[in-house]
Amino acid sequence: MRRHDLTAPPGFRPLPLPSQPYDDVLFINAEAPSSHLFEAASQRMAALGDLLQILENGAHGDVLPQETARLASALGLLLADAQALHEAAFRRVREEEGGTPAETNG
């Protein structure tokens, strides 16, 4: 990810690659309620499921390779967003329960 000298508001973390090529555009409010973060992650996972269903239904040879590549790109973007949101929600639950944020490698 290309880094810029950016001071994000407290509690806001940039979405990781491959969600964005730079770290100064898309952010997660890590202090949002965990239920909001989980719901946003769930929406993206549902979209992933919809796209996978399109691929499954197109397995009969009527999906062009270019369409498959575009679907795979969209799947990767949604997956990265969902993973970042899910991780933020998990950390937020720990904070809401009085614990400390979980350590991750991200």
Protein Blocks (a to p, Z undefined) as FASTA:
>chain_A
ZZddddddehiacdddfkbfbfklbccdfkbcfklmmmmmmmmmmmmmmmmmmmmmmmno
pacfklmmmmmmmmmmmmmmmmmmmmmmmmmmmmmnopacdddfZZ
